[in-house]
Amino acid sequence: MKEAEAVIQEISSLILTWEPKLLELNDEFLGAGKNKQNRTIKQILGHLIDSTSNNTHRVIHLQYQKSPSG
């Protein structure tokens, strides 16, 4: 459990560090720049959040299966 607590503390620290910085970014900036795939910063961030949510769900779901195949 100590490892989990360390991970939780690190994630909490990252959130406290980055949340104010991200909140300072305005919508014009977030929607203006595009990468090679023609995605804005806002779209990329949304994709990362969605992927994190989906992967967290998968990990939790797998913990309750008898085997990795189901």
mmCIF file as Biopython writes it, N, C-alpha, C and O atoms, coordinates in Angstrom:
data_model
#
loop_
_atom_site.group_PDB
_atom_site.id
_atom_site.type_symbol
_atom_site.label_atom_id
_atom_site.label_alt_id
_atom_site.label_comp_id
_atom_site.label_asym_id
_atom_site.label_entity_id
_atom_site.label_seq_id
_atom_site.pdbx_PDB_ins_code
_atom_site.Cartn_x
_atom_site.Cartn_y
_atom_site.Cartn_z
_atom_site.occupancy
_atom_site.B_iso_or_equiv
_atom_site.auth_seq_id
_atom_site.auth_asym_id
_atom_site.pdbx_PDB_model_num
ATOM 1   N N  . MET A ? 1  ? 0.815   -1.199  0.000   1.0 0.0 1  A 1 
ATOM 2   C CA . MET A ? 1  ? 0.000   0.000   0.000   1.0 0.0 1  A 1 
ATOM 3   C C  . MET A ? 1  ? 0.860   1.266   0.000   1.0 0.0 1  A 1 
ATOM 4   O O  . MET A ? 1  ? 0.414   2.319   -0.456  1.0 0.0 1  A 1 
ATOM 5   N N  . LYS A ? 2  ? 2.086   1.168   0.508   1.0 0.0 2  A 1 
ATOM 6   C CA . LYS A ? 2  ? 2.933   2.352   0.540   1.0 0.0 2  A 1 
ATOM 7   C C  . LYS A ? 2  ? 3.256   2.832   -0.872  1.0 0.0 2  A 1 
ATOM 8   O O  . LYS A ? 2  ? 3.374   4.033   -1.115  1.0 0.0 2  A 1 
ATOM 9   N N  . GLU A ? 3  ? 3.397   1.887   -1.798  1.0 0.0 3  A 1 
ATOM 10  C CA . GLU A ? 3  ? 3.654   2.278   -3.191  1.0 0.0 3  A 1 
ATOM 11  C C  . GLU A ? 3  ? 2.464   3.041   -3.760  1.0 0.0 3  A 1 
ATOM 12  O O  . GLU A ? 3  ? 2.638   4.050   -4.442  1.0 0.0 3  A 1 
ATOM 13  N N  . ALA A ? 4  ? 1.274   2.566   -3.485  1.0 0.0 4  A 1 
ATOM 14  C CA . ALA A ? 4  ? 0.063   3.238   -3.974  1.0 0.0 4  A 1 
ATOM 15  C C  . ALA A ? 4  ? -0.043  4.639   -3.375  1.0 0.0 4  A 1 
ATOM 16  O O  . ALA A ? 4  ? -0.399  5.588   -4.073  1.0 0.0 4  A 1 
ATOM 17  N N  . GLU A ? 5  ? 0.261   4.766   -2.101  1.0 0.0 5  A 1 
ATOM 18  C CA . GLU A ? 5  ? 0.208   6.079   -1.454  1.0 0.0 5  A 1 
ATOM 19  C C  . GLU A ? 5  ? 1.215   7.038   -2.073  1.0 0.0 5  A 1 
ATOM 20  O O  . GLU A ? 5  ? 0.933   8.226   -2.226  1.0 0.0 5  A 1 
ATOM 21  N N  . ALA A ? 6  ? 2.393   6.522   -2.432  1.0 0.0 6  A 1 
ATOM 22  C CA . ALA A ? 6  ? 3.408   7.362   -3.072  1.0 0.0 6  A 1 
ATOM 23  C C  . ALA A ? 6  ? 2.934   7.825   -4.446  1.0 0.0 6  A 1 
ATOM 24  O O  . ALA A ? 6  ? 3.145   8.976   -4.828  1.0 0.0 6  A 1 
ATOM 25  N N  . VAL A ? 7  ? 2.298   6.930   -5.179  1.0 0.0 7  A 1 
ATOM 26  C CA . VAL A ? 7  ? 1.768   7.286   -6.498  1.0 0.0 7  A 1 
ATOM 27  C C  . VAL A ? 7  ? 0.668   8.325   -6.358  1.0 0.0 7  A 1 
ATOM 28  O O  . VAL A ? 7  ? 0.625   9.293   -7.117  1.0 0.0 7  A 1 
ATOM 29  N N  . ILE A ? 8  ? -0.210  8.132   -5.404  1.0 0.0 8  A 1 
ATOM 30  C CA . ILE A ? 8  ? -1.297  9.086   -5.171  1.0 0.0 8  A 1 
ATOM 31  C C  . ILE A ? 8  ? -0.728  10.460  -4.809  1.0 0.0 8  A 1 
ATOM 32  O O  . ILE A ? 8  ? -1.210  11.483  -5.295  1.0 0.0 8  A 1 
ATOM 33  N N  . GLN A ? 9  ? 0.283   10.479  -3.965  1.0 0.0 9  A 1 
ATOM 34  C CA . GLN A ? 9  ? 0.905   11.745  -3.587  1.0 0.0 9  A 1 
ATOM 35  C C  . GLN A ? 9  ? 1.545   12.437  -4.785  1.0 0.0 9  A 1 
ATOM 36  O O  . GLN A ? 9  ? 1.444   13.656  -4.927  1.0 0.0 9  A 1 
ATOM 37  N N  . GLU A ? 10 ? 2.202   11.666  -5.643  1.0 0.0 10 A 1 
ATOM 38  C CA . GLU A ? 10 ? 2.844   12.239  -6.829  1.0 0.0 10 A 1 
ATOM 39  C C  . GLU A ? 10 ? 1.799   12.797  -7.796  1.0 0.0 10 A 1 
ATOM 40  O O  . GLU A ? 10 ? 1.980   13.885  -8.344  1.0 0.0 10 A 1 
ATOM 41  N N  . ILE A ? 11 ? 0.717   12.063  -8.005  1.0 0.0 11 A 1 
ATOM 42  C CA . ILE A ? 11 ? -0.354  12.544  -8.887  1.0 0.0 11 A 1 
ATOM 43  C C  . ILE A ? 11 ? -0.971  13.812  -8.312  1.0 0.0 11 A 1 
ATOM 44  O O  . ILE A ? 11 ? -1.222  14.770  -9.044  1.0 0.0 11 A 1 
ATOM 45  N N  . SER A ? 12 ? -1.214  13.822  -7.013  1.0 0.0 12 A 1 
ATOM 46  C CA . SER A ? 12 ? -1.777  15.011  -6.365  1.0 0.0 12 A 1 
ATOM 47  C C  . SER A ? 12 ? -0.852  16.209  -6.522  1.0 0.0 12 A 1 
ATOM 48  O O  . SER A ? 12 ? -1.307  17.327  -6.765  1.0 0.0 12 A 1 
ATOM 49  N N  . SER A ? 13 ? 0.434   15.973  -6.383  1.0 0.0 13 A 1 
ATOM 50  C CA . SER A ? 13 ? 1.418   17.043  -6.545  1.0 0.0 13 A 1 
ATOM 51  C C  . SER A ? 13 ? 1.406   17.585  -7.975  1.0 0.0 13 A 1 
ATOM 52  O O  . SER A ? 13 ? 1.458   18.797  -8.188  1.0 0.0 13 A 1 
ATOM 53  N N  . LEU A ? 14 ? 1.339   16.684  -8.947  1.0 0.0 14 A 1 
ATOM 54  C CA . LEU A ? 14 ? 1.291   17.110  -10.349 1.0 0.0 14 A 1 
ATOM 55  C C  . LEU A ? 14 ? 0.037   17.931  -10.641 1.0 0.0 14 A 1 
ATOM 56  O O  . LEU A ? 14 ? 0.089   18.924  -11.366 1.0 0.0 14 A 1 
ATOM 57  N N  . ILE A ? 15 ? -1.075  17.511  -10.076 1.0 0.0 15 A 1 
ATOM 58  C CA . ILE A ? 15 ? -2.323  18.249  -10.280 1.0 0.0 15 A 1 
ATOM 59  C C  . ILE A ? 15 ? -2.215  19.647  -9.683  1.0 0.0 15 A 1 
ATOM 60  O O  . ILE A ? 15 ? -2.595  20.632  -10.316 1.0 0.0 15 A 1 
ATOM 61  N N  . LEU A ? 16 ? -1.696  19.724  -8.463  1.0 0.0 16 A 1 
ATOM 62  C CA . LEU A ? 16 ? -1.552  21.037  -7.813  1.0 0.0 16 A 1 
ATOM 63  C C  . LEU A ? 16 ? -0.600  21.948  -8.591  1.0 0.0 16 A 1 
ATOM 64  O O  . LEU A ? 16 ? -0.787  23.164  -8.614  1.0 0.0 16 A 1 
ATOM 65  N N  . THR A ? 17 ? 0.405   21.372  -9.220  1.0 0.0 17 A 1 
ATOM 66  C CA . THR A ? 17 ? 1.363   22.159  -9.997  1.0 0.0 17 A 1 
ATOM 67  C C  . THR A ? 17 ? 0.777   22.614  -11.326 1.0 0.0 17 A 1 
ATOM 68  O O  . THR A ? 17 ? 0.923   23.774  -11.710 1.0 0.0 17 A 1 
ATOM 69  N N  . TRP A ? 18 ? 0.118   21.702  -12.024 1.0 0.0 18 A 1 
ATOM 70  C CA . TRP A ? 18 ? -0.300  21.986  -13.398 1.0 0.0 18 A 1 
ATOM 71  C C  . TRP A ? 18 ? -1.687  22.586  -13.556 1.0 0.0 18 A 1 
ATOM 72  O O  . TRP A ? 18 ? -1.935  23.295  -14.531 1.0 0.0 18 A 1 
ATOM 73  N N  . GLU A ? 19 ? -2.598  22.323  -12.627 1.0 0.0 19 A 1 
ATOM 74  C CA . GLU A ? 19 ? -3.954  22.857  -12.772 1.0 0.0 19 A 1 
ATOM 75  C C  . GLU A ? 19 ? -3.966  24.379  -12.927 1.0 0.0 19 A 1 
ATOM 76  O O  . GLU A ? 19 ? -4.610  24.877  -13.851 1.0 0.0 19 A 1 
ATOM 77  N N  . PRO A ? 20 ? -3.287  25.136  -12.068 1.0 0.0 20 A 1 
ATOM 78  C CA . PRO A ? 20 ? -3.313  26.599  -12.240 1.0 0.0 20 A 1 
ATOM 79  C C  . PRO A ? 20 ? -2.712  27.047  -13.578 1.0 0.0 20 A 1 
ATOM 80  O O  . PRO A ? 20 ? -3.197  27.995  -14.197 1.0 0.0 20 A 1 
ATOM 81  N N  . LYS A ? 21 ? -1.662  26.363  -14.013 1.0 0.0 21 A 1 
ATOM 82  C CA . LYS A ? 21 ? -1.030  26.725  -15.282 1.0 0.0 21 A 1 
ATOM 83  C C  . LYS A ? 21 ? -1.980  26.481  -16.453 1.0 0.0 21 A 1 
ATOM 84  O O  . LYS A ? 21 ? -2.078  27.304  -17.364 1.0 0.0 21 A 1 
ATOM 85  N N  . LEU A ? 22 ? -2.676  25.350  -16.424 1.0 0.0 22 A 1 
ATOM 86  C CA . LEU A ? 22 ? -3.614  25.022  -17.508 1.0 0.0 22 A 1 
ATOM 87  C C  . LEU A ? 22 ? -4.821  25.948  -17.494 1.0 0.0 22 A 1 
ATOM 88  O O  . LEU A ? 22 ? -5.332  26.321  -18.549 1.0 0.0 22 A 1 
ATOM 89  N N  . LEU A ? 23 ? -5.278  26.318  -16.304 1.0 0.0 23 A 1 
ATOM 90  C CA . LEU A ? 23 ? -6.434  27.216  -16.203 1.0 0.0 23 A 1 
ATOM 91  C C  . LEU A ? 23 ? -6.127  28.620  -16.717 1.0 0.0 23 A 1 
ATOM 92  O O  . LEU A ? 23 ? -7.035  29.360  -17.095 1.0 0.0 23 A 1 
ATOM 93  N N  . GLU A ? 24 ? -4.850  28.982  -16.730 1.0 0.0 24 A 1 
ATOM 94  C CA . GLU A ? 24 ? -4.452  30.303  -17.241 1.0 0.0 24 A 1 
ATOM 95  C C  . GLU A ? 24 ? -4.508  30.387  -18.763 1.0 0.0 24 A 1 
ATOM 96  O O  . GLU A ? 24 ? -4.572  31.481  -19.323 1.0 0.0 24 A 1 
ATOM 97  N N  . LEU A ? 25 ? -4.485  29.249  -19.427 1.0 0.0 25 A 1 
ATOM 98  C CA . LEU A ? 25 ? -4.504  29.247  -20.892 1.0 0.0 25 A 1 
ATOM 99  C C  . LEU A ? 25 ? -5.893  29.634  -21.389 1.0 0.0 25 A 1 
ATOM 100 O O  . LEU A ? 25 ? -6.897  29.105  -20.912 1.0 0.0 25 A 1 
ATOM 101 N N  . ASN A ? 26 ? -5.950  30.554  -22.342 1.0 0.0 26 A 1 
ATOM 102 C CA . ASN A ? 26 ? -7.258  30.984  -22.843 1.0 0.0 26 A 1 
ATOM 103 C C  . ASN A ? 26 ? -7.714  30.103  -24.010 1.0 0.0 26 A 1 
ATOM 104 O O  . ASN A ? 26 ? -6.911  29.416  -24.641 1.0 0.0 26 A 1 
ATOM 105 N N  . ASP A ? 27 ? -9.009  30.141  -24.277 1.0 0.0 27 A 1 
ATOM 106 C CA . ASP A ? 27 ? -9.598  29.300  -25.320 1.0 0.0 27 A 1 
ATOM 107 C C  . ASP A ? 27 ? -9.020  29.599  -26.700 1.0 0.0 27 A 1 
ATOM 108 O O  . ASP A ? 27 ? -8.886  28.700  -27.531 1.0 0.0 27 A 1 
ATOM 109 N N  . GLU A ? 28 ? -8.683  30.845  -26.939 1.0 0.0 28 A 1 
ATOM 110 C CA . GLU A ? 28 ? -8.119  31.213  -28.246 1.0 0.0 28 A 1 
ATOM 111 C C  . GLU A ? 28 ? -6.795  30.479  -28.482 1.0 0.0 28 A 1 
ATOM 112 O O  . GLU A ? 28 ? -6.553  29.939  -29.562 1.0 0.0 28 A 1 
ATOM 113 N N  . PHE A ? 29 ? -5.953  30.471  -27.460 1.0 0.0 29 A 1 
ATOM 114 C CA . PHE A ? 29 ? -4.674  29.773  -27.554 1.0 0.0 29 A 1 
ATOM 115 C C  . PHE A ? 29 ? -4.882  28.270  -27.713 1.0 0.0 29 A 1 
ATOM 116 O O  . PHE A ? 29 ? -4.243  27.631  -28.548 1.0 0.0 29 A 1 
ATOM 117 N N  . LEU A ? 30 ? -5.783  27.714  -26.903 1.0 0.0 30 A 1 
ATOM 118 C CA . LEU A ? 30 ? -6.017  26.271  -26.927 1.0 0.0 30 A 1 
ATOM 119 C C  . LEU A ? 30 ? -6.611  25.792  -28.246 1.0 0.0 30 A 1 
ATOM 120 O O  . LEU A ? 30 ? -6.397  24.647  -28.643 1.0 0.0 30 A 1 
ATOM 121 N N  . GLY A ? 31 ? -7.352  26.656  -28.924 1.0 0.0 31 A 1 
ATOM 122 C CA . GLY A ? 31 ? -7.998  26.259  -30.172 1.0 0.0 31 A 1 
ATOM 123 C C  . GLY A ? 31 ? -7.251  26.662  -31.420 1.0 0.0 31 A 1 
ATOM 124 O O  . GLY A ? 31 ? -7.611  26.241  -32.520 1.0 0.0 31 A 1 
ATOM 125 N N  . ALA A ? 32 ? -6.213  27.472  -31.270 1.0 0.0 32 A 1 
ATOM 126 C CA . ALA A ? 32 ? -5.535  28.025  -32.449 1.0 0.0 32 A 1 
ATOM 127 C C  . ALA A ? 32 ? -4.476  27.100  -33.028 1.0 0.0 32 A 1 
ATOM 128 O O  . ALA A ? 32 ? -4.518  26.780  -34.216 1.0 0.0 32 A 1 
ATOM 129 N N  . GLY A ? 33 ? -3.544  26.673  -32.222 1.0 0.0 33 A 1 
ATOM 130 C CA . GLY A ? 33 ? -2.429  25.873  -32.736 1.0 0.0 33 A 1 
ATOM 131 C C  . GLY A ? 33 ? -2.857  24.492  -33.170 1.0 0.0 33 A 1 
ATOM 132 O O  . GLY A ? 33 ? -3.704  23.858  -32.541 1.0 0.0 33 A 1 
ATOM 133 N N  . LYS A ? 34 ? -2.268  24.040  -34.243 1.0 0.0 34 A 1 
ATOM 134 C CA . LYS A ? 34 ? -2.588  22.695  -34.734 1.0 0.0 34 A 1 
ATOM 135 C C  . LYS A ? 34 ? -1.290  21.924  -34.922 1.0 0.0 34 A 1 
ATOM 136 O O  . LYS A ? 34 ? -0.258  22.496  -35.273 1.0 0.0 34 A 1 
ATOM 137 N N  . ASN A ? 35 ? -1.353  20.614  -34.684 1.0 0.0 35 A 1 
ATOM 138 C CA . ASN A ? 35 ? -0.186  19.785  -34.901 1.0 0.0 35 A 1 
ATOM 139 C C  . ASN A ? 35 ? -0.218  19.187  -36.312 1.0 0.0 35 A 1 
ATOM 140 O O  . ASN A ? 35 ? -1.052  19.571  -37.132 1.0 0.0 35 A 1 
ATOM 141 N N  . LYS A ? 36 ? 0.678   18.260  -36.586 1.0 0.0 36 A 1 
ATOM 142 C CA . LYS A ? 36 ? 0.756   17.655  -37.927 1.0 0.0 36 A 1 
ATOM 143 C C  . LYS A ? 36 ? -0.523  16.910  -38.297 1.0 0.0 36 A 1 
ATOM 144 O O  . LYS A ? 36 ? -0.816  16.726  -39.479 1.0 0.0 36 A 1 
ATOM 145 N N  . GLN A ? 37 ? -1.281  16.482  -37.297 1.0 0.0 37 A 1 
ATOM 146 C CA . GLN A ? 37 ? -2.532  15.757  -37.539 1.0 0.0 37 A 1 
ATOM 147 C C  . GLN A ? 37 ? -3.736  16.689  -37.541 1.0 0.0 37 A 1 
ATOM 148 O O  . GLN A ? 37 ? -4.880  16.237  -37.514 1.0 0.0 37 A 1 
ATOM 149 N N  . ASN A ? 38 ? -3.472  17.991  -37.573 1.0 0.0 38 A 1 
ATOM 150 C CA . ASN A ? 38 ? -4.507  19.021  -37.621 1.0 0.0 38 A 1 
ATOM 151 C C  . ASN A ? 38 ? -5.381  19.041  -36.363 1.0 0.0 38 A 1 
ATOM 152 O O  . ASN A ? 38 ? -6.571  19.351  -36.428 1.0 0.0 38 A 1 
ATOM 153 N N  . ARG A ? 39 ? -4.775  18.706  -35.214 1.0 0.0 39 A 1 
ATOM 154 C CA . ARG A ? 39 ? -5.498  18.725  -33.948 1.0 0.0 39 A 1 
ATOM 155 C C  . ARG A ? 39 ? -5.047  19.921  -33.115 1.0 0.0 39 A 1 
ATOM 156 O O  . ARG A ? 39 ? -3.867  20.271  -33.094 1.0 0.0 39 A 1 
ATOM 157 N N  . THR A ? 40 ? -6.005  20.537  -32.431 1.0 0.0 40 A 1 
ATOM 158 C CA . THR A ? 40 ? -5.692  21.654  -31.546 1.0 0.0 40 A 1 
ATOM 159 C C  . THR A ? 40 ? -5.230  21.116  -30.193 1.0 0.0 40 A 1 
ATOM 160 O O  . THR A ? 40 ? -5.377  19.931  -29.895 1.0 0.0 40 A 1 
ATOM 161 N N  . ILE A ? 41 ? -4.669  22.009  -29.384 1.0 0.0 41 A 1 
ATOM 162 C CA . ILE A ? 41 ? -4.246  21.628  -28.038 1.0 0.0 41 A 1 
ATOM 163 C C  . ILE A ? 41 ? -5.443  21.114  -27.246 1.0 0.0 41 A 1 
ATOM 164 O O  . ILE A ? 41 ? -5.332  20.132  -26.511 1.0 0.0 41 A 1 
ATOM 165 N N  . LYS A ? 42 ? -6.567  21.769  -27.394 1.0 0.0 42 A 1 
ATOM 166 C CA . LYS A ? 42 ? -7.783  21.368  -26.676 1.0 0.0 42 A 1 
ATOM 167 C C  . LYS A ? 42 ? -8.211  19.948  -27.083 1.0 0.0 42 A 1 
ATOM 168 O O  . LYS A ? 42 ? -8.610  19.154  -26.231 1.0 0.0 42 A 1 
ATOM 169 N N  . GLN A ? 43 ? -8.128  19.632  -28.379 1.0 0.0 43 A 1 
ATOM 170 C CA . GLN A ? 43 ? -8.487  18.295  -28.849 1.0 0.0 43 A 1 
ATOM 171 C C  . GLN A ? 43 ? -7.513  17.244  -28.330 1.0 0.0 43 A 1 
ATOM 172 O O  . GLN A ? 43 ? -7.924  16.151  -27.940 1.0 0.0 43 A 1 
ATOM 173 N N  . ILE A ? 44 ? -6.232  17.571  -28.325 1.0 0.0 44 A 1 
ATOM 174 C CA . ILE A ? 44 ? -5.221  16.631  -27.832 1.0 0.0 44 A 1 
ATOM 175 C C  . ILE A ? 44 ? -5.427  16.373  -26.347 1.0 0.0 44 A 1 
ATOM 176 O O  . ILE A ? 44 ? -5.385  15.223  -25.908 1.0 0.0 44 A 1 
ATOM 177 N N  . LEU A ? 45 ? -5.649  17.425  -25.571 1.0 0.0 45 A 1 
ATOM 178 C CA . LEU A ? 45 ? -5.880  17.272  -24.137 1.0 0.0 45 A 1 
ATOM 179 C C  . LEU A ? 45 ? -7.147  16.453  -23.874 1.0 0.0 45 A 1 
ATOM 180 O O  . LEU A ? 45 ? -7.158  15.596  -22.991 1.0 0.0 45 A 1 
ATOM 181 N N  . GLY A ? 46 ? -8.201  16.711  -24.628 1.0 0.0 46 A 1 
ATOM 182 C CA . GLY A ? 46 ? -9.430  15.931  -24.493 1.0 0.0 46 A 1 
ATOM 183 C C  . GLY A ? 46 ? -9.200  14.463  -24.791 1.0 0.0 46 A 1 
ATOM 184 O O  . GLY A ? 46 ? -9.734  13.592  -24.104 1.0 0.0 46 A 1 
ATOM 185 N N  . HIS A ? 47 ? -8.404  14.188  -25.814 1.0 0.0 47 A 1 
ATOM 186 C CA . HIS A ? 47 ? -8.079  12.800  -26.172 1.0 0.0 47 A 1 
ATOM 187 C C  . HIS A ? 47 ? -7.303  12.121  -25.041 1.0 0.0 47 A 1 
ATOM 188 O O  . HIS A ? 47 ? -7.576  10.969  -24.702 1.0 0.0 47 A 1 
ATOM 189 N N  . LEU A ? 48 ? -6.334  12.836  -24.458 1.0 0.0 48 A 1 
ATOM 190 C CA . LEU A ? 48 ? -5.550  12.264  -23.362 1.0 0.0 48 A 1 
ATOM 191 C C  . LEU A ? 48 ? -6.422  11.967  -22.141 1.0 0.0 48 A 1 
ATOM 192 O O  . LEU A ? 48 ? -6.263  10.932  -21.494 1.0 0.0 48 A 1 
ATOM 193 N N  . ILE A ? 49 ? -7.334  12.873  -21.833 1.0 0.0 49 A 1 
ATOM 194 C CA . ILE A ? 49 ? -8.242  12.656  -20.698 1.0 0.0 49 A 1 
ATOM 195 C C  . ILE A ? 49 ? -9.154  11.463  -20.963 1.0 0.0 49 A 1 
ATOM 196 O O  . ILE A ? 49 ? -9.368  10.634  -20.079 1.0 0.0 49 A 1 
ATOM 197 N N  . ASP A ? 50 ? -9.689  11.374  -22.176 1.0 0.0 50 A 1 
ATOM 198 C CA . ASP A ? 50 ? -10.558 10.256  -22.544 1.0 0.0 50 A 1 
ATOM 199 C C  . ASP A ? 50 ? -9.805  8.930   -22.476 1.0 0.0 50 A 1 
ATOM 200 O O  . ASP A ? 50 ? -10.328 7.942   -21.961 1.0 0.0 50 A 1 
ATOM 201 N N  . SER A ? 51 ? -8.584  8.910   -22.991 1.0 0.0 51 A 1 
ATOM 202 C CA . SER A ? 51 ? -7.771  7.691   -22.969 1.0 0.0 51 A 1 
ATOM 203 C C  . SER A ? 51 ? -7.455  7.267   -21.535 1.0 0.0 51 A 1 
ATOM 204 O O  . SER A ? 51 ? -7.494  6.081   -21.207 1.0 0.0 51 A 1 
ATOM 205 N N  . THR A ? 52 ? -7.143  8.246   -20.686 1.0 0.0 52 A 1 
ATOM 206 C CA . THR A ? 52 ? -6.852  7.947   -19.288 1.0 0.0 52 A 1 
ATOM 207 C C  . THR A ? 52 ? -8.064  7.330   -18.610 1.0 0.0 52 A 1 
ATOM 208 O O  . THR A ? 52 ? -7.941  6.355   -17.869 1.0 0.0 52 A 1 
ATOM 209 N N  . SER A ? 53 ? -9.220  7.894   -18.861 1.0 0.0 53 A 1 
ATOM 210 C CA . SER A ? 53 ? -10.455 7.372   -18.274 1.0 0.0 53 A 1 
ATOM 211 C C  . SER A ? 53 ? -10.722 5.939   -18.739 1.0 0.0 53 A 1 
ATOM 212 O O  . SER A ? 53 ? -11.037 5.065   -17.932 1.0 0.0 53 A 1 
ATOM 213 N N  . ASN A ? 54 ? -10.593 5.712   -20.035 1.0 0.0 54 A 1 
ATOM 214 C CA . ASN A ? 54 ? -10.828 4.367   -20.575 1.0 0.0 54 A 1 
ATOM 215 C C  . ASN A ? 54 ? -9.831  3.354   -20.030 1.0 0.0 54 A 1 
ATOM 216 O O  . ASN A ? 54 ? -10.211 2.236   -19.680 1.0 0.0 54 A 1 
ATOM 217 N N  . ASN A ? 55 ? -8.563  3.734   -19.957 1.0 0.0 55 A 1 
ATOM 218 C CA . ASN A ? 55 ? -7.544  2.803   -19.471 1.0 0.0 55 A 1 
ATOM 219 C C  . ASN A ? 55 ? -7.708  2.510   -17.985 1.0 0.0 55 A 1 
ATOM 220 O O  . ASN A ? 55 ? -7.479  1.382   -17.547 1.0 0.0 55 A 1 
ATOM 221 N N  . THR A ? 56 ? -8.104  3.515   -17.205 1.0 0.0 56 A 1 
ATOM 222 C CA . THR A ? 56 ? -8.360  3.296   -15.781 1.0 0.0 56 A 1 
ATOM 223 C C  . THR A ? 56 ? -9.509  2.309   -15.608 1.0 0.0 56 A 1 
ATOM 224 O O  . THR A ? 56 ? -9.444  1.415   -14.764 1.0 0.0 56 A 1 
ATOM 225 N N  . HIS A ? 57 ? -10.550 2.471   -16.399 1.0 0.0 57 A 1 
ATOM 226 C CA . HIS A ? 57 ? -11.686 1.548   -16.344 1.0 0.0 57 A 1 
ATOM 227 C C  . HIS A ? 57 ? -11.233 0.132   -16.671 1.0 0.0 57 A 1 
ATOM 228 O O  . HIS A ? 57 ? -11.633 -0.820  -16.001 1.0 0.0 57 A 1 
ATOM 229 N N  . ARG A ? 58 ? -10.408 -0.011  -17.687 1.0 0.0 58 A 1 
ATOM 230 C CA . ARG A ? 58 ? -9.927  -1.345  -18.082 1.0 0.0 58 A 1 
ATOM 231 C C  . ARG A ? 58 ? -9.120  -2.000  -16.975 1.0 0.0 58 A 1 
ATOM 232 O O  . ARG A ? 58 ? -9.308  -3.182  -16.687 1.0 0.0 58 A 1 
ATOM 233 N N  . VAL A ? 59 ? -8.226  -1.246  -16.353 1.0 0.0 59 A 1 
ATOM 234 C CA . VAL A ? 59 ? -7.383  -1.800  -15.292 1.0 0.0 59 A 1 
ATOM 235 C C  . VAL A ? 59 ? -8.248  -2.255  -14.118 1.0 0.0 59 A 1 
ATOM 236 O O  . VAL A ? 59 ? -8.051  -3.348  -13.586 1.0 0.0 59 A 1 
ATOM 237 N N  . ILE A ? 60 ? -9.191  -1.431  -13.722 1.0 0.0 60 A 1 
ATOM 238 C CA . ILE A ? 60 ? -10.070 -1.800  -12.609 1.0 0.0 60 A 1 
ATOM 239 C C  . ILE A ? 60 ? -10.906 -3.025  -12.971 1.0 0.0 60 A 1 
ATOM 240 O O  . ILE A ? 60 ? -11.064 -3.937  -12.160 1.0 0.0 60 A 1 
ATOM 241 N N  . HIS A ? 61 ? -11.440 -3.041  -14.190 1.0 0.0 61 A 1 
ATOM 242 C CA . HIS A ? 61 ? -12.254 -4.174  -14.631 1.0 0.0 61 A 1 
ATOM 243 C C  . HIS A ? 61 ? -11.433 -5.467  -14.650 1.0 0.0 61 A 1 
ATOM 244 O O  . HIS A ? 61 ? -11.924 -6.516  -14.236 1.0 0.0 61 A 1 
ATOM 245 N N  . LEU A ? 62 ? -10.193 -5.397  -15.125 1.0 0.0 62 A 1 
ATOM 246 C CA . LEU A ? 62 ? -9.343  -6.591  -15.208 1.0 0.0 62 A 1 
ATOM 247 C C  . LEU A ? 62 ? -9.029  -7.163  -13.832 1.0 0.0 62 A 1 
ATOM 248 O O  . LEU A ? 62 ? -8.805  -8.368  -13.712 1.0 0.0 62 A 1 
ATOM 249 N N  . GLN A ? 63 ? -9.005  -6.354  -12.814 1.0 0.0 63 A 1 
ATOM 250 C CA . GLN A ? 63 ? -8.702  -6.836  -11.470 1.0 0.0 63 A 1 
ATOM 251 C C  . GLN A ? 63 ? -9.752  -7.813  -10.964 1.0 0.0 63 A 1 
ATOM 252 O O  . GLN A ? 63 ? -9.463  -8.618  -10.078 1.0 0.0 63 A 1 
ATOM 253 N N  . TYR A ? 64 ? -10.949 -7.760  -11.501 1.0 0.0 64 A 1 
ATOM 254 C CA . TYR A ? 64 ? -12.029 -8.607  -11.032 1.0 0.0 64 A 1 
ATOM 255 C C  . TYR A ? 64 ? -12.281 -9.809  -11.929 1.0 0.0 64 A 1 
ATOM 256 O O  . TYR A ? 64 ? -13.229 -10.560 -11.698 1.0 0.0 64 A 1 
ATOM 257 N N  . GLN A ? 65 ? -11.451 -10.006 -12.949 1.0 0.0 65 A 1 
ATOM 258 C CA . GLN A ? 65 ? -11.589 -11.164 -13.823 1.0 0.0 65 A 1 
ATOM 259 C C  . GLN A ? 65 ? -10.698 -12.298 -13.313 1.0 0.0 65 A 1 
ATOM 260 O O  . GLN A ? 65 ? -9.654  -12.054 -12.708 1.0 0.0 65 A 1 
ATOM 261 N N  . LYS A ? 66 ? -11.113 -13.519 -13.560 1.0 0.0 66 A 1 
ATOM 262 C CA . LYS A ? 66 ? -10.337 -14.686 -13.125 1.0 0.0 66 A 1 
ATOM 263 C C  . LYS A ? 66 ? -9.060  -14.833 -13.925 1.0 0.0 66 A 1 
ATOM 264 O O  . LYS A ? 66 ? -8.034  -15.263 -13.398 1.0 0.0 66 A 1 
ATOM 265 N N  . SER A ? 67 ? -9.122  -14.475 -15.204 1.0 0.0 67 A 1 
ATOM 266 C CA . SER A ? 67 ? -7.936  -14.544 -16.067 1.0 0.0 67 A 1 
ATOM 267 C C  . SER A ? 67 ? -7.966  -13.374 -17.020 1.0 0.0 67 A 1 
ATOM 268 O O  . SER A ? 67 ? -9.020  -12.769 -17.219 1.0 0.0 67 A 1 
ATOM 269 N N  . PRO A ? 68 ? -6.817  -13.033 -17.625 1.0 0.0 68 A 1 
ATOM 270 C CA . PRO A ? 68 ? -6.788  -11.888 -18.541 1.0 0.0 68 A 1 
ATOM 271 C C  . PRO A ? 68 ? -7.727  -12.024 -19.743 1.0 0.0 68 A 1 
ATOM 272 O O  . PRO A ? 68 ? -8.146  -11.017 -20.313 1.0 0.0 68 A 1 
ATOM 273 N N  . SER A ? 69 ? -8.056  -13.243 -20.128 1.0 0.0 69 A 1 
ATOM 274 C CA . SER A ? 69 ? -8.927  -13.431 -21.286 1.0 0.0 69 A 1 
ATOM 275 C C  . SER A ? 69 ? -10.398 -13.331 -20.943 1.0 0.0 69 A 1 
ATOM 276 O O  . SER A ? 69 ? -11.233 -13.364 -21.847 1.0 0.0 69 A 1 
ATOM 277 N N  . GLY A ? 70 ? -10.743 -13.212 -19.692 1.0 0.0 70 A 1 
ATOM 278 C CA . GLY A ? 70 ? -12.125 -13.035 -19.326 1.0 0.0 70 A 1 
ATOM 279 C C  . GLY A ? 70 ? -12.604 -14.118 -18.452 1.0 0.0 70 A 1 
ATOM 280 O O  . GLY A ? 70 ? -13.767 -14.116 -18.048 1.0 0.0 70 A 1 
#
